[in-house]
Amino acid sequence: MAKAVNPRKTALPAPLSIRLYAPGMTPLLRAGAGGLAASLRAILGSASPAAPWPSPVRLGPGAATVEREAIHLDWGGKAPEATLRALFGASFQVKQGFIDLPGTRPPGAPEPPPELAAALHDALKVTFLQHGKSTQGGARRRVTFEVDARPVIVESQGYDSFVHQTAWQSVLEALEAGATSLASWAYPGAAERHIGVRVTKVEYTAAEALCACFALVGCVSYKLPQLRGGAFVALAPTNLVRFAELRPGLTPKRLRDVAVAGASDAVLAAQLVMAQEAGKKRLGAVLGTTEAVALRQMPWNAQQKIRGAVVRQDAVREEVLDRYEAAAAALPHTLRVRKPEGKANGEAGYFIATSALRAFITENLAASRPWYADFATATTAEGRFIHDYRDRDNLGALLWHERKGLIAMHPYLGEAEQWLVQSVHLALRSRFKSIYADTKESAPATRSNRLKGERERWRLSFAGAKTPEQVRAALADLWSRAGTNRELQEHWRDLLPLLGPERWRAARDLALVALASYQGKGGEAAELEDADEAAGASEQS
């Protein structure tokens, strides 16, 4: 008599559905669902360029269908392995030693230039793929390009393969067993808190595991030069069909845009690019929560970069993006040539310089604070004051050309705030003109030192004010020494609330903003420029 067949051993897994708002779908997993949709669109565009989007996407024997809030995978009557192999093989590739993710570039678009491909590759190395076990190393790649008409050679560790290419096995395990475990390459920062205590272990269903694998595509990875780390932004879509169309536009197109000044800068940079692709007024229909994670090396873990900051925004605010766009345009990241020390061949490398002032402004914008909030006390990670011009012998972080960034943000002050800044500018102009007149026959160095000394005197006076009375005294001292002040005469009643006990810190911040953003006119302009340029010489050398 024939032995009965156990249906549980022969039945194929049911079709898999990924739903944006299913329980357990964090912003990163929702971003991964968006990355899966973008990859499916790339596969469709490669196989059937004329097919409309969305259309069913063939994956070996199976197929996938993308809807507004869900993705459905059908196995085509075969074992899921064949469909998953086809999906992962087309979505995660290595070309010329660099990671290539078709879902992150427009269908049919040319591959990025080698130097940009290397930078995007390196950004993934300091975010999702930082652990050595997540990649199989290949030969080191040398890329030559030009920065400011100077030849630059950069070396990057190429890969033969990376873990995502075979991660379909984990999804298959979850289909068969109900759950699977993934390492930090799938969800940077998520780890088992207590070894051996199962309740603290990170486990994924098949749908969650698939989203975690494709987070590499759905998220945007950046370098974080100031902290020698990286940052990634998880943009949680509300419309998978539309997100798949917009995702390629999020990939940095310029080498300098692969870097960010901090987690807040990363959030707003990604949101701004998405807004430019979709339209600011329509962005809310495509994008929900946006979460940025900064990864950096900590003293207690020298082998792997871990979460140093997390910035999360649940809504896109058009006015914040307008302010960020102005700040980013005035304070762009720049490419700098660097000659490696101790190399006889003279080969030059490069680095991307980011602005500490931009990091400060974006942190305030992302937190819904005035862009100048705490300007008097803010410092960099190294303890340098944001309001002070940088020099070899001080603790300043501000560079002389960054004055343009402060000036670009003046229109985003309230009326009373602008009048306070303008009144300080007028007073400073009077003081500097007086110094210029007194030193007209003196050596240029003497005049420059007098101008720098005057500016430093008022900086210390404002920064050292710790009470409302001290702020008022410092401002009154400056105004009284400067003579007639038109702004003060016309708007002194409007300025009074800024000098009261509720807003005296804002007045202190604004006084320092005015001091740092002052531009000379006439005879003293060149002297002030020379003084400021000398202050920034340390950073630029």
Backbone torsions as a table, in degrees:
resi	resn	phi	psi	omega
1	MET	NA	132.6	-176.7
2	ALA	-66.7	143.7	179.9
3	LYS	-78.5	135.9	-179.0
4	ALA	-67.1	141.6	-179.7
5	VAL	-90.4	130.4	178.1
6	ASN	-76.0	114.7	-177.5
7	PRO	-62.0	-24.9	-179.7
8	ARG	-67.9	-26.5	-178.8
9	LYS	-84.9	-19.1	-175.9
10	THR	-108.5	-18.8	-177.0
11	ALA	-69.9	139.0	177.0
12	LEU	-81.3	151.3	175.5
13	PRO	-59.0	149.4	177.8
14	ALA	-68.0	157.7	174.5
15	PRO	-52.9	146.4	-175.0
16	LEU	-101.2	129.9	177.0
17	SER	-118.2	131.6	176.8
18	ILE	-109.3	121.0	-176.9
19	ARG	-116.5	132.1	-174.6
20	LEU	-56.4	-39.2	-171.9
21	TYR	-108.4	25.3	174.7
22	ALA	-69.6	152.3	177.1
23	PRO	-55.1	138.5	178.4
24	GLY	90.3	-4.0	-179.3
25	MET	-83.0	95.1	178.0
26	THR	-74.8	169.8	176.7
27	PRO	-54.7	-39.0	179.6
28	LEU	-67.0	-40.5	179.7
29	LEU	-68.9	-35.2	175.8
30	ARG	-68.2	-37.2	173.5
31	ALA	-62.8	-37.0	176.3
32	GLY	-63.9	-37.2	174.7
33	ALA	-62.2	-38.7	175.1
34	GLY	-64.5	-37.8	176.8
35	GLY	-65.3	-37.1	176.2
36	LEU	-63.8	-43.4	178.5
37	ALA	-62.6	-41.4	178.7
38	ALA	-64.8	-38.3	178.3
39	SER	-66.9	-40.2	178.2
40	LEU	-64.2	-37.4	176.9
41	ARG	-64.5	-39.6	178.4
42	ALA	-65.0	-40.1	178.3
43	ILE	-64.5	-42.7	178.7
44	LEU	-63.0	-43.4	-179.8
45	GLY	-65.3	-30.8	178.6
46	SER	-76.4	-39.8	-177.0
47	ALA	-82.7	-38.5	-176.7
48	SER	-138.0	79.6	-175.3
49	PRO	-56.8	-28.2	-176.8
50	ALA	-87.6	-8.1	-177.2
51	ALA	-69.8	137.0	178.1
52	PRO	-72.3	154.4	176.7
53	TRP	-108.6	131.2	0.0
54	PRO	-89.0	142.2	171.7
55	SER	-132.5	158.3	175.3
56	PRO	-55.8	137.6	-177.5
57	VAL	-110.1	120.4	179.2
58	ARG	-74.6	132.6	178.7
59	LEU	-132.8	86.7	-174.7
60	GLY	61.4	-128.4	179.6
61	PRO	-76.4	-17.1	-175.6
62	GLY	-101.7	-169.4	-179.6
63	ALA	-155.7	159.1	177.6
64	ALA	-128.9	144.5	178.3
65	THR	-128.8	130.4	-179.2
66	VAL	-104.5	128.1	174.4
67	GLU	-116.6	177.8	-177.3
68	ARG	-56.9	-44.4	-175.2
69	GLU	-123.9	15.1	-178.1
70	ALA	-157.0	156.8	173.1
71	ILE	-129.1	131.1	-177.8
72	HIS	-116.7	130.0	176.5
73	LEU	-114.7	126.5	176.7
74	ASP	-112.5	137.0	-173.9
75	TRP	-85.6	-2.2	177.1
76	GLY	66.3	28.8	179.0
77	GLY	76.4	6.5	179.7
78	LYS	-115.9	175.1	175.9
79	ALA	-64.2	141.5	-177.1
80	PRO	-58.5	-23.6	-176.1
81	GLU	-53.6	-43.5	-176.6
82	ALA	-63.9	-42.1	-179.9
83	THR	-68.0	-43.4	-179.3
84	LEU	-66.3	-39.1	177.1
85	ARG	-58.8	-45.2	-179.6
86	ALA	-64.0	-40.8	-179.6
87	LEU	-64.4	-50.1	-176.5
88	PHE	-70.8	-35.7	179.6
89	GLY	-64.0	-36.6	-179.6
90	ALA	-81.8	-20.3	-172.6
91	SER	-96.7	-27.9	-176.6
92	PHE	-123.2	111.1	-173.5
93	GLN	-132.7	164.7	172.9
94	VAL	-127.3	125.9	178.8
95	LYS	-128.3	126.4	-179.2
96	GLN	54.3	33.3	178.2
97	GLY	86.2	-8.2	-178.5
98	PHE	-107.4	145.6	177.9
99	ILE	-63.3	134.2	179.4
100	ASP	-127.3	122.3	-179.4
101	LEU	-118.3	97.6	-176.2
102	PRO	-55.3	-29.1	-179.7
103	GLY	-69.0	-12.3	-178.5
104	THR	-97.1	3.8	176.5
105	ARG	-134.5	152.3	-177.3
106	PRO	-59.8	142.8	177.0
107	PRO	-57.1	130.1	178.8
108	GLY	82.3	-5.1	-179.2
109	ALA	-73.2	148.0	177.7
110	PRO	-66.8	156.1	177.4
111	GLU	-67.4	149.4	-178.8
112	PRO	-64.4	156.4	176.7
113	PRO	-59.1	154.7	-173.2
114	PRO	-55.1	-40.0	-178.0
115	GLU	-67.0	-35.2	176.9
116	LEU	-73.4	-40.2	177.1
117	ALA	-59.9	-40.1	178.4
118	ALA	-65.4	-40.6	-179.3
119	ALA	-67.9	-42.6	176.9
120	LEU	-63.7	-39.3	176.1
121	HIS	-60.1	-45.8	-179.2
122	ASP	-67.6	-33.2	177.8
123	ALA	-63.8	-36.9	175.9
124	LEU	-68.2	-31.5	-179.7
125	LYS	-67.5	-28.1	-178.3
126	VAL	-99.8	8.4	176.7
127	THR	-123.8	-85.3	-174.4
128	PHE	-77.8	-33.6	-169.0
129	LEU	-113.7	34.5	-176.0
130	GLN	-75.5	-25.4	-179.4
131	HIS	-76.8	136.0	-176.2
132	GLY	-58.7	-30.9	-177.8
133	LYS	-73.7	-11.0	-177.8
134	SER	-84.9	-4.8	-178.5
135	THR	-138.8	157.5	170.7
136	GLN	-112.3	112.9	-172.5
137	GLY	-68.1	145.5	173.8
138	GLY	-117.6	-156.9	-179.7
139	ALA	-75.1	151.0	174.5
140	ARG	-71.8	137.5	-178.1
141	ARG	-103.1	134.7	175.9
142	ARG	-109.0	126.1	-178.6
143	VAL	-121.8	131.7	179.3
144	THR	-113.9	131.3	175.6
145	PHE	-153.1	-175.2	-176.0
146	GLU	-118.5	141.7	171.7
147	VAL	-127.8	118.3	-177.1
148	ASP	53.0	45.3	176.8
149	ALA	65.5	15.8	177.0
150	ARG	-112.4	132.0	-179.8
151	PRO	-67.8	135.3	-179.1
152	VAL	-128.2	136.7	177.2
153	ILE	-117.8	126.6	178.9
154	VAL	-123.8	138.2	178.3
155	GLU	-108.4	138.1	178.7
156	SER	-137.5	140.9	178.3
157	GLN	-72.6	114.2	177.8
158	GLY	-79.2	164.0	178.7
159	TYR	-120.8	146.8	168.1
160	ASP	-87.9	-33.4	179.4
161	SER	-161.4	167.7	175.3
162	PHE	-143.6	162.9	-165.0
163	VAL	-60.9	-30.4	-177.5
164	HIS	-63.4	-24.8	-177.1
165	GLN	-66.2	-26.4	179.4
166	THR	-115.2	11.1	-177.1
167	ALA	-71.7	-7.2	175.7
168	TRP	-59.4	-25.7	179.3
169	GLN	-63.1	-35.5	178.1
170	SER	-69.6	-37.8	176.8
171	VAL	-64.6	-41.3	177.9
172	LEU	-62.5	-40.3	177.6
173	GLU	-61.5	-41.7	179.3
174	ALA	-66.5	-35.2	176.9
175	LEU	-63.3	-37.7	-175.7
176	GLU	-85.1	-37.8	-173.7
177	ALA	-103.9	-11.5	180.0
178	GLY	96.7	-19.1	179.4
179	ALA	-162.3	161.0	177.5
180	THR	-149.7	162.7	176.9
181	SER	-109.1	143.4	176.8
182	LEU	-128.6	149.2	179.8
183	ALA	-81.3	-175.8	-174.0
184	SER	-68.4	-12.8	177.2
185	TRP	-65.3	-22.0	180.0
186	ALA	-88.8	-32.2	-176.3
187	TYR	-146.0	81.3	-175.8
188	PRO	-54.1	126.0	-179.6
189	GLY	100.1	-16.4	178.3
190	ALA	-91.8	123.0	-177.4
191	ALA	-152.2	160.8	176.5
192	GLU	-67.7	120.2	-174.7
193	ARG	-72.0	-42.1	-178.1
194	HIS	-128.6	113.2	-178.6
195	ILE	-60.2	128.8	178.4
196	GLY	92.0	-10.8	177.4
197	VAL	-101.4	100.8	-169.3
198	ARG	-59.7	-31.8	-176.0
199	VAL	-64.4	-21.6	179.3
200	THR	-95.0	3.6	-178.5
201	LYS	-81.8	142.2	179.6
202	VAL	-88.4	114.7	179.5
203	GLU	-125.3	153.6	-174.3
204	TYR	-129.3	141.0	166.0
205	THR	-74.1	174.0	-179.5
206	ALA	-60.8	-43.8	179.6
207	ALA	-64.2	-43.0	179.6
208	GLU	-66.9	-40.5	179.1
209	ALA	-62.6	-40.4	179.0
210	LEU	-64.2	-41.9	178.0
211	CYS	-65.4	-40.7	179.6
212	ALA	-62.3	-39.3	178.0
213	CYS	-63.1	-39.4	-176.1
214	PHE	-89.8	4.3	172.0
215	ALA	-61.9	-27.7	176.8
216	LEU	-58.1	-31.8	179.8
217	VAL	-89.0	-43.0	-175.3
218	GLY	-72.7	-28.5	178.4
219	CYS	-88.2	160.8	175.4
220	VAL	-110.8	125.3	-178.8
221	SER	-102.5	138.0	-179.7
222	TYR	-129.0	159.9	167.3
223	LYS	-85.6	152.4	178.5
224	LEU	-126.4	77.9	-170.7
225	PRO	-60.2	-39.0	-176.3
226	GLN	-59.9	-33.6	-177.8
227	LEU	-106.9	7.7	-179.0
228	ARG	52.3	46.7	-179.4
229	GLY	-144.3	-148.5	-179.1
230	GLY	-147.2	171.3	177.7
231	ALA	-146.3	145.4	173.7
232	PHE	-129.6	149.6	-178.6
233	VAL	-117.1	124.1	175.4
234	ALA	-99.6	110.5	178.3
235	LEU	-99.0	109.2	-176.8
236	ALA	-83.0	112.9	-177.0
237	PRO	-77.1	154.7	169.9
238	THR	-106.1	-10.7	179.6
239	ASN	-139.4	103.2	-175.4
240	LEU	-66.5	-35.9	-179.6
241	VAL	-63.0	-48.7	-178.6
242	ARG	-71.4	-38.1	178.9
243	PHE	-60.7	-39.1	179.0
244	ALA	-60.6	-33.1	178.3
245	GLU	-73.9	-33.7	-174.4
246	LEU	-90.0	-23.2	-174.4
247	ARG	-54.5	-42.2	179.7
248	PRO	-58.2	-30.1	180.0
249	GLY	-69.2	-16.4	179.8
250	LEU	-77.3	-21.2	-178.9
251	THR	-67.3	126.7	-179.5
252	PRO	-54.0	135.6	-179.6
253	LYS	-98.8	-17.9	-179.7
254	ARG	-119.3	149.2	-175.8
255	LEU	-59.5	-40.6	-176.9
256	ARG	-68.3	-23.2	-177.8
257	ASP	-81.8	-0.4	175.5
258	VAL	-76.7	-12.8	-179.2
259	ALA	-106.4	155.0	173.7
260	VAL	-134.8	161.7	-178.7
261	ALA	-89.4	-10.3	-179.6
262	GLY	172.8	-179.7	-178.0
263	ALA	-64.5	-40.5	179.0
264	SER	-65.3	-40.1	176.5
265	ASP	-60.9	-39.4	179.7
266	ALA	-64.3	-45.5	179.1
267	VAL	-58.0	-50.3	-174.8
268	LEU	-72.8	-32.9	177.1
269	ALA	-63.0	-45.8	179.5
270	ALA	-66.4	-41.6	179.2
271	GLN	-65.1	-38.4	-180.0
272	LEU	-65.2	-43.9	178.8
273	VAL	-63.2	-42.5	177.5
274	MET	-61.8	-39.7	178.6
275	ALA	-65.4	-37.6	178.2
276	GLN	-67.9	-30.2	178.5
277	GLU	-78.5	-41.6	-173.6
278	ALA	-99.0	-20.3	-172.1
279	GLY	99.0	128.2	-173.9
280	LYS	-59.2	-39.2	-176.1
281	LYS	-75.0	-17.6	-179.7
282	ARG	-104.7	0.9	-173.7
283	LEU	-65.4	-35.6	-179.1
284	GLY	-62.7	-22.0	178.8
285	ALA	-80.7	-8.6	-177.6
286	VAL	-113.0	-33.8	-168.6
287	LEU	-122.8	135.3	175.5
288	GLY	-107.2	-118.6	-179.6
289	THR	-68.1	138.4	173.7
290	THR	-121.8	129.8	-176.6
291	GLU	-131.5	127.6	176.6
292	ALA	-113.2	140.3	179.6
293	VAL	-125.7	123.0	175.4
294	ALA	-94.6	129.5	-179.1
295	LEU	-113.0	127.4	-179.2
296	ARG	-146.7	161.0	178.6
297	GLN	-76.6	130.5	179.5
298	MET	-107.7	155.4	-177.9
299	PRO	-57.8	-30.5	-176.3
300	TRP	-89.0	-0.7	179.1
301	ASN	-147.7	91.1	-175.1
302	ALA	-84.3	-8.8	-173.6
303	GLN	-96.9	-18.3	-176.6
304	GLN	-146.8	140.3	178.0
305	LYS	-78.7	133.7	-178.2
306	ILE	-122.5	175.2	-175.9
307	ARG	-64.1	121.2	177.1
308	GLY	-106.5	-22.2	179.2
309	ALA	-160.8	146.1	175.8
310	VAL	-132.5	127.2	177.6
311	VAL	-121.3	126.3	-176.4
312	ARG	-127.9	133.8	176.3
313	GLN	-126.1	128.7	-177.8
314	ASP	-92.2	-8.3	179.9
315	ALA	-148.1	152.4	177.1
316	VAL	-93.1	126.7	-178.5
317	ARG	-113.4	119.2	-174.6
318	GLU	-61.9	-41.4	-177.7
319	GLU	-65.2	-33.6	177.4
320	VAL	-67.3	-41.5	178.4
321	LEU	-64.5	-35.4	177.1
322	ASP	-62.4	-44.1	179.3
323	ARG	-67.3	-40.5	179.2
324	TYR	-64.9	-40.2	180.0
325	GLU	-60.0	-40.8	178.0
326	ALA	-65.1	-43.8	-179.4
327	ALA	-66.2	-42.5	-178.8
328	ALA	-66.2	-36.5	179.2
329	ALA	-68.1	-35.7	-178.2
330	ALA	-84.0	-21.1	-177.4
331	LEU	-127.0	61.3	-176.6
332	PRO	-72.9	154.6	169.8
333	HIS	-69.6	147.9	-177.1
334	THR	-129.5	150.0	176.2
335	LEU	-89.8	132.3	179.1
336	ARG	-124.8	138.1	177.5
337	VAL	-82.7	137.2	-179.9
338	ARG	-134.9	124.7	177.7
339	LYS	-90.9	117.0	-178.6
340	PRO	-59.4	136.4	179.7
341	GLU	-73.6	144.6	174.0
342	GLY	79.7	9.4	179.2
343	LYS	-106.0	122.3	-177.0
344	ALA	-75.3	-22.7	-175.4
345	ASN	-76.0	-8.3	175.8
346	GLY	70.9	16.4	-179.6
347	GLU	-71.5	129.8	-177.1
348	ALA	-95.8	141.8	173.1
349	GLY	-108.6	-166.0	179.2
350	TYR	-146.1	163.3	170.1
351	PHE	-145.2	160.9	179.3
352	ILE	-103.1	117.2	180.0
353	ALA	-89.0	125.9	177.0
354	THR	-109.8	159.5	-173.6
355	SER	-97.4	127.0	174.4
356	ALA	-66.2	-33.0	177.0
357	LEU	-65.6	-40.8	176.9
358	ARG	-62.6	-41.3	178.0
359	ALA	-61.1	-41.7	179.8
360	PHE	-63.5	-48.2	-178.5
361	ILE	-62.9	-43.9	-177.0
362	THR	-68.9	-32.1	175.6
363	GLU	-62.1	-41.7	177.8
364	ASN	-66.5	-44.3	-178.9
365	LEU	-62.6	-44.3	-178.7
366	ALA	-65.9	-26.5	-179.7
367	ALA	-94.0	8.4	179.4
368	SER	62.1	33.4	173.9
369	ARG	-104.4	160.7	171.6
370	PRO	-54.6	142.8	-172.4
371	TRP	-62.6	-21.2	-177.5
372	TYR	-97.7	1.6	-172.6
373	ALA	-56.1	130.7	178.4
374	ASP	65.6	27.1	178.2
375	PHE	-60.5	-31.1	-177.0
376	ALA	-71.5	-26.4	-173.4
377	THR	-116.5	-9.6	-174.7
378	ALA	-68.2	141.3	178.0
379	THR	-134.6	163.9	173.0
380	THR	-81.4	177.4	178.3
381	ALA	-62.4	-24.6	179.3
382	GLU	-88.3	0.2	178.2
383	GLY	89.5	15.1	178.6
384	ARG	-86.9	136.6	-178.5
385	PHE	-75.0	133.5	-178.5
386	ILE	-68.0	-31.3	-173.8
387	HIS	-83.5	-6.4	-172.6
388	ASP	-104.4	135.4	177.5
389	TYR	-70.2	138.0	-172.1
390	ARG	-75.9	140.0	176.6
391	ASP	-147.2	166.3	-179.6
392	ARG	-64.4	-28.1	-171.3
393	ASP	-108.1	13.5	-179.3
394	ASN	-132.3	-173.7	-179.3
395	LEU	-111.8	35.4	179.3
396	GLY	-85.1	153.6	178.1
397	ALA	-119.3	-14.9	-174.5
398	LEU	-78.4	134.0	177.1
399	LEU	-100.2	150.4	-170.1
400	TRP	-60.2	-35.8	-178.1
401	HIS	-76.7	-11.0	-179.2
402	GLU	-77.2	-5.8	173.4
403	ARG	-54.8	-32.8	179.5
404	LYS	-61.0	-33.9	178.7
405	GLY	-66.7	-40.5	177.3
406	LEU	-65.2	-42.0	179.6
407	ILE	-64.0	-38.2	-179.8
408	ALA	-64.5	-23.1	-178.7
409	MET	-92.2	-8.0	179.6
410	HIS	-56.3	-40.3	179.7
411	PRO	-61.4	-15.6	-178.8
412	TYR	-96.0	18.4	171.6
413	LEU	-94.7	154.9	172.8
414	GLY	-70.5	169.0	-177.0
415	GLU	-59.5	-50.0	-179.6
416	ALA	-62.3	-37.7	179.2
417	GLU	-65.0	-41.8	178.0
418	GLN	-64.5	-38.8	179.9
419	TRP	-66.1	-36.4	177.0
420	LEU	-64.2	-45.5	179.2
421	VAL	-61.5	-44.5	-178.4
422	GLN	-66.4	-36.4	178.8
423	SER	-65.7	-37.2	176.5
424	VAL	-68.2	-40.0	177.1
425	HIS	-59.0	-45.3	-179.6
426	LEU	-63.5	-41.1	179.1
427	ALA	-65.0	-42.2	178.4
428	LEU	-64.0	-39.9	179.7
429	ARG	-61.2	-40.8	178.5
430	SER	-64.2	-43.0	180.0
431	ARG	-65.2	-43.5	-177.8
432	PHE	-69.8	-34.5	176.6
433	LYS	-65.0	-37.5	178.5
434	SER	-64.4	-42.3	178.4
435	ILE	-65.3	-40.8	-179.7
436	TYR	-62.5	-40.3	179.6
437	ALA	-67.0	-40.1	-179.1
438	ASP	-67.3	-28.7	-175.1
439	THR	-111.0	23.1	-176.1
440	LYS	-60.7	-33.8	-178.7
441	GLU	-97.1	2.8	-178.3
442	SER	-87.3	169.8	177.2
443	ALA	-66.4	148.7	179.8
444	PRO	-55.5	-36.5	-179.4
445	ALA	-65.4	-36.6	178.6
446	THR	-64.6	-45.1	179.2
447	ARG	-63.5	-43.1	-179.9
448	SER	-62.3	-40.7	179.5
449	ASN	-66.6	-38.0	177.8
450	ARG	-63.6	-42.8	-179.4
451	LEU	-65.6	-44.3	177.6
452	LYS	-63.4	-40.0	179.5
453	GLY	-64.7	-38.2	178.0
454	GLU	-65.2	-43.7	178.8
455	ARG	-63.3	-42.2	-179.4
456	GLU	-65.0	-36.1	179.3
457	ARG	-59.5	-46.4	-178.0
458	TRP	-74.7	-31.0	176.5
459	ARG	-62.5	-46.4	179.3
460	LEU	-66.2	-35.2	179.5
461	SER	-64.7	-45.3	180.0
462	PHE	-73.8	-45.4	-177.4
463	ALA	-66.3	-29.1	-178.6
464	GLY	-84.7	-4.7	-180.0
465	ALA	-73.1	123.5	-175.3
466	LYS	-115.2	-1.1	-179.5
467	THR	-139.5	162.5	176.2
468	PRO	-56.4	-39.0	-178.9
469	GLU	-64.3	-39.0	-179.2
470	GLN	-70.4	-35.8	176.6
471	VAL	-64.9	-46.6	179.4
472	ARG	-62.2	-38.9	180.0
473	ALA	-65.4	-41.4	-180.0
474	ALA	-64.9	-44.0	178.5
475	LEU	-65.9	-43.9	-179.8
476	ALA	-62.3	-37.8	178.3
477	ASP	-61.9	-45.9	179.0
478	LEU	-63.9	-48.5	-177.8
479	TRP	-62.4	-39.4	-177.1
480	SER	-68.6	-31.1	-179.1
481	ARG	-80.1	-13.5	-173.1
482	ALA	-97.4	-5.9	179.9
483	GLY	81.2	-151.3	-176.3
484	THR	-61.6	132.7	-177.6
485	ASN	-131.6	105.2	-174.4
486	ARG	-61.1	-45.5	-178.9
487	GLU	-61.1	-40.0	-178.7
488	LEU	-69.6	-39.6	179.8
489	GLN	-64.5	-39.6	-173.7
490	GLU	-82.6	-28.0	-169.9
491	HIS	-127.1	21.3	-174.8
492	TRP	-62.9	-32.3	177.8
493	ARG	-65.9	-35.9	179.5
494	ASP	-71.1	-25.1	-178.6
495	LEU	-82.5	-18.2	-175.3
496	LEU	-56.9	-43.1	178.8
497	PRO	-58.6	-30.5	179.1
498	LEU	-70.1	-20.2	-176.5
499	LEU	-99.2	3.9	-179.8
500	GLY	-84.6	179.6	-176.0
501	PRO	-67.1	-20.7	-177.3
502	GLU	-82.1	-32.1	-171.1
503	ARG	-125.9	20.0	-176.9
504	TRP	-64.6	-29.3	177.4
505	ARG	-66.9	-38.4	176.2
506	ALA	-62.3	-40.7	178.1
507	ALA	-62.2	-40.8	177.4
508	ARG	-62.8	-45.4	178.3
509	ASP	-60.3	-44.3	-176.9
510	LEU	-68.4	-35.3	176.6
511	ALA	-62.2	-40.6	177.9
512	LEU	-72.4	-34.3	173.3
513	VAL	-60.2	-44.2	179.2
514	ALA	-62.2	-43.0	-179.8
515	LEU	-63.8	-44.6	-177.4
516	ALA	-71.9	-27.4	-176.1
517	SER	-97.6	2.4	-178.1
518	TYR	-64.2	135.9	175.0
519	GLN	-119.7	130.6	-179.7
520	GLY	-72.1	158.4	175.1
521	LYS	-127.2	149.0	175.6
522	GLY	68.1	-137.0	-171.4
523	GLY	-64.1	-36.1	-174.3
524	GLU	-83.1	-6.4	-175.8
525	ALA	-61.2	-49.2	-177.6
526	ALA	-63.7	-37.5	179.9
527	GLU	-64.5	-41.6	178.5
528	LEU	-66.1	-39.6	177.5
529	GLU	-61.7	-43.3	179.4
530	ASP	-62.1	-41.3	179.9
531	ALA	-64.3	-43.4	-179.5
532	ASP	-68.9	-37.7	179.7
533	GLU	-64.9	-38.0	176.3
534	ALA	-63.3	-35.0	179.7
535	ALA	-66.1	-30.0	-179.8
536	GLY	-93.8	1.4	-175.4
537	ALA	-63.3	-34.3	-178.7
538	SER	-59.8	-44.5	-177.4
539	GLU	-71.6	-32.4	-172.1
540	GLN	-85.7	-16.1	-178.6
541	SER	-75.8	NA	NA
